[in-house]
Amino acid sequence: MSKPKAERGLADNQAEAIARNIRVSPRKLNLVAGSIRNLPASRALADLTFSKRRVAKQVKKALESAIANAENNHQLDVDKLYVKLAEVGRGIVMRRFHARGRGRSATVEKWFSHLKIVVEEREQAEKPMRDARPGFGKSAKSAGEAA
């Protein structure tokens, strides 16, 4: 006799991947996660591939895992996937010490983070909810009219 199977927390058109204990602070990871939110999965992969940030490789790996989960476990179309959610959580904090002058010490905190990526299958006709970043999504015509 065992427990009943837990209900699936996601909709049928969604898949997720979780990366735990990434050795970077949550603030730094959230900058990279924010850059891929609400983007098509292919565009998000391209952005992460050419990102200069060190943690982008691990975020890309988690995104690829979410895409593979969508394709293999839930039979979703890879070409219609969007990054619905890129959620960053706080992990453990390793505390180390740094020797200072006159016999004193200072603490050094080494933060870890968790990352949860949810991809969703949407129709291509839907306009993606993007770009909240300043300067993006404006055409040259609308930028000229504002001046």
Stockholm file with secondary structure:
# STOCKHOLM 1.0

chainA/1-147         MSKPKAERGLADNQAEAIARNIRVSPRKLNLVAGSIRNLPASRALADLTFSKRRVAKQVKKALESAIANAENNHQLDVDKLYVKLAEVGRGIVMRRFHARGRGRSATVEKWFSHLKIVVEEREQAEKPMRDARPGFGKSAKSAGEAA
#=GR chainA/1-147 SS CCCCCCCCSSCTTEEEEEEEEESSCHHHHHHHHHHHTTSBHHHHHHHHHTCCSTTHHHHHHHHHHHHHHHHHTTCCCGGGEEEEEEEEEEEEEEEEEEECGGGCEEEEEEEEEEEEEEEEECCTTSCCCCCCSTTSSCCHHHHHHHC
#=GC SS_cons         CCCCCCCCSSCTTEEEEEEEEESSCHHHHHHHHHHHTTSBHHHHHHHHHTCCSTTHHHHHHHHHHHHHHHHHTTCCCGGGEEEEEEEEEEEEEEEEEEECGGGCEEEEEEEEEEEEEEEEECCTTSCCCCCCSTTSSCCHHHHHHHC
//
